Amino acid sequence: MNRRLIIVLLGLLAGIAAWPAGANGPVALDPAKLRLASASALVVDASANHQVFAKGADEVTPIASLTKLMTAIVTLDADLPQDELIAIDTDDFDYLKGTRSRLRMGALLPRSEMLRLALMSSENRAAASLARTYPGGTPVFVAAMNAKAAALGMTRTSFADPTGLSAQNVSTASDLATLVATAAQYAQIREFSTTASHYVAVQPTGQVLGFNNTNGLVKSADWSIQLSKTGYIREAGKCLVMLATIASKPFVIVLLDSAGKYTRQGDAQRVRHWLETGQALPVAAKAQTRTKPAKAKVAAARATSHSKIALAGKGARAASPRGA
């Protein structure tokens, strides 16, 4: 063997040795290595329907705007006209949390646009309008949400409203993995939930409004995300669910009850790094896990929800950021 060929072979061997573990084959995943700040988490290999990581996956907790995935499913299952114009009504206003919206009273948009804004931008009035214009109105819509959850085997899930503003909307990471897998079967949900930004012309004024996705990761070239939904109310903490392709495989990622502003995205990055390399990234000192016991948390959430509903009946309205 000549000298030049030996040098080439040695170079190739050195390059192979330097490849990441996943480049040569499956990475050995040790769940004990993965540290996440979210109180509950679940990572599922969707190609094999196999859990590769779980943390408090069966603990019942408020789920905030993750609710809107079920809102979208029930809306699409009804096969209502997507181009039908829906007007924002006072019944769509948030009297529970007092969240803001740029969709003013009387604003007209097609049902498909209301659905897109509910999914990508977590627009509460848009989600409420979808339920209100469902045959039979909001009560029938919420009943359909719970019936769908039961049909999917989501035995620890309950819905009280279509937006997720109610802390009585509860589930578990395990149930939500089922919800994500089901929602991913709908092309519109996949498209709308991963739309990075979108403009709508609101009728009758013609005003053009721009909306952004509440999950900044959908804009990142480093991610391949097929479905996404964020959620936040105080009782639920920051939440995030995704279906993403990582290391050439589809994974469902559920992250619930994160305390910090960027903790859910940080946990998503930690999950991806672990899946790609088998190694763990550190958890920032500020990203502390909320340790409130699950039963106490749900009871407190329900008590808070009931008290705020009573205040809303008296016309009380607080100013707070949109649930996302």
N, C-alpha and C positions, 0 to 999 in steps of 0.2 A: 504494500500500500504506500503510495507516494506521500511526501510530506504535506503537500497542499491539501489532499483529501483528509488526512488525519486532523489538520487544523480545522477544516470545515465541520467534521464530525464532532470534534470537541466543542466547537461553538454551538452546534445544535443541542448537544447534551446539556451544556450550561444553560441554554435558553429554556429547555424543557424543565430543568430543575427550578428555574426562576418563575415558572408559570404559577398562578394561583391554584389552590387545590381543586377548585371546581372545573378548571380547564381540562384536567385529565380524566375526570369522572365525578361521580357523586361525592359531595362533601359529607364527612361524618358529622352529624348534628347532635350535639350534646345539650339538651335543654337546660342543664344545670349551669351552663356557661352564659346563657342569655339573661341579662338583667334589664328589666323595664320599670319605668316609673309609674305607668298606668296601674290602677288598682286591680283591674281585671283585663285579661288579654287572652287571645286565642289566635294561633296560626295554623291554617289547614292547607295541606297539599291538595289542591282542588282536583288534580289529575287522578289521584288515588283515593280521594275523600278520606284522608288520613291526617289526624292531628299530629303536628310536630312540636307544638309548644302550647301549654295551657297554664294560666295563672288565674285562679278564682273564676274559672269559666262558667260555673254554675251558680254564681252569686247573683241574686236578683237586684237590679239597680235601675234608677231612672235613666232613660236613653235619649232624652231631648230630641233634637231634630233628625236623629237616625230614623225616627218615626216616619219621616217623609218618604222613605223607600217603600213602606207599606202603603202610604197614601198614593204613590205613583202606581203601584201594582193594582190596587182596587180601581183606580181611575181608568187604567188601560184595559183591565178585564171587562169593564162596563161597555167598552167599545162605543163610547160617545163621540159625536162629531168633533174632530180635532180643530176644525176651523171655526167652530161656533164661538162667537164673541161673548165673553164673560165680563160683567161690570163689578168692580169692587163695591161692596156694600158695607154698611155699618156693622153688620153681623160678622164681617171678616176682620174687624179691628181686634186688637189684643187688649182685653180689659183685665187679664190675669197678671201679666208681667209688664205691660205698658211698653212693649218693644216698638221701635220706629219702623216706618216703611215709606218708600218714595212712591208707592202706588196709592194715589190719593182716592178719596171718595169719588165714585163714578168712572174711574179709569177703566178703559175697555181694552182687553187683549184676547186673542184667540186662546182656546183651552190649551193648545199645545205650548204656547208661550208661557202660560201660567204654570204649566207642568215643568218646563225648562227652568224657570226662575226658582221654583220651589226646590228643585234638585240641586242646581249648580250654586245658587246664591242663598239658599235656605230662606227664601222669601215667605214669611208667615202668612201674609194676606193672600198671596197667590195660592198657598196650600189650603187655606180656609175656604177660598172661593171654589176650589175643586170639590170639596166636600159639600158645600152649601148647594151647588148646582147639580149634585148627584140625584138621581130619581129617589124621592123620599126625603131628601135633605141630609143634613149633617148627622142626626141620630142614626139614620139607616146606614150612612156611610161608615160610621164608627163601628156599628154592628158588623158590617161586611169586613172591616179590618180585623176584628177579633175572630170572625168565622174563618177567614183566610189563615190566620195564625194557627188556629186549631187544626185546620186541614193539613197544614205543613208540619204538624207535630211540635209546634212551638209552645210547649205546655206551661212554660214559666213566663209567658209574655201576655201583657194586657194593654189595651189602648183605651184612652179616654177622650182624645181629641186628635185631629189630623195633622197638627203642626209639631207636636212634641213640647209645647210650652207647658203643658200640664205635667207635673212630677208624678202623676199616676200612670203615665206611660212607662211601663217597666218591662225589662227583659233580662236575658243573660247573654254572655258572650257566645255561648254554644247556640242558643236560639238565633242570635243575630247572624252567625255564620250561615245558618240555613236561610235566613232572609236575604243575605247578600247573594248566595248561590241561586236563589229563586229570581231575584231582581235582575241578575245578569242574563237571564234568558230573554229579557225584553230589550230589543235594539234601542228603543227610545231612551230607556233608563240608562243604558251604557253611554249613549251619546250625550244626553243632557247632563248627566252627573259629572262628566269629564270635560265639558265645555269650559275652556279657560276664561273666556270673557264673551259678552254678548250685548248687543244693542237692540232695544225695542222702541218702536214708535207707538206711543200711547195715544189712543183715541179717547175722546173726540178732539183733543187739542193738537195732536200730532207731535207732541213733545218727545224728543229722543232721549232715552235714559240708558246709561251703560251699567252693566252688572259684571262682577267678577266672581270666580269660583272661591268658595270659602276654604278650599284645600289648595294651598299654594304649590303642593307637590305636582299637581296636574300640569303645571307650566314648566316643570323641570325636564330637560332632555335626558337626565339620568334615570328617569322612571318611565316604565311602560304600564300605565294604569288603565284598566278597562272599565272600572266602576269605582265611584267614590262618594262618600257622604260624611259630613262632619255634623257635630251636635254640641250644643252647650246651653245649659241653664245651671244656676248655682247648685241645685240639688244633684245634678248629674256629673258636674265637672266637664272637662273637655273630652270629647269623644271623636273617634274616627274609625270608619270601616272602609276597606278597599278590596278590590280584586286586582291583583297586579302580577305581571310576569316577572319573575326573578330567577336568575340562573336557568333560563329557558323553560321554566315551569310556572303554571298559574298557582298563585297562593291567595287565599282569603285571609285578611288581616283584620282583627277586631281589637280595638284599643278603647277601653272605657275608664272614665273617672280619672283623668289626668289633672293635676293641680296647676301646673305652670302654663303660661300662654303658648309656648312652643313645645311643650313636653310631648304631645301626641305626635307631632311631626318628628321630633327627636327619637321617639320610640320606634316610629316607622323606619327611620334610617338605621336604627340598631337592629331591627328585625332583618332588614335587607342585607346588611353587612354579615350578620350571622348566617343567613341562608346561603350567601355567596362564598363565604370563607370558612365557616364553622367557628369563627372567633368572635369574641364579644367586644363591643365598644363600651366605654365607661358611661355611667349615668352621671350627669352634672349634679353637683351638690345641691343646686337650687331646685332640681326636679325631684321633689320629695313625693313619695306615694301617699295618697290620702288613705288613712287607716281607719276611718269610721266604720264600725261593724255594719254589715250589709242590712240586717234586720232593722237596726236602729235608724239607718240611713233612709230606708224605704218608708218607715213609719213617720220619720220627721218630714220627709218629702210630701207624704200624703196630708199631714197636718198643715204644712205650709200652703199646699194647694187649696185645701178647703177654706183656710182663713182668707186667702187672697180672692177666692171666688166670692166670698161673702162681702169683702170690701168692694169688689167690682160691681156688685149689685147696688151699692150705695153711690156709685159714680166715681169711686177713687181710681186714679190712674197715675202710675209712677213712670218716670222716664228712665229707661235702661237700654243697653245695646241690644241689637237683634240677636235672638238665639241662633247659634250656628254650630 
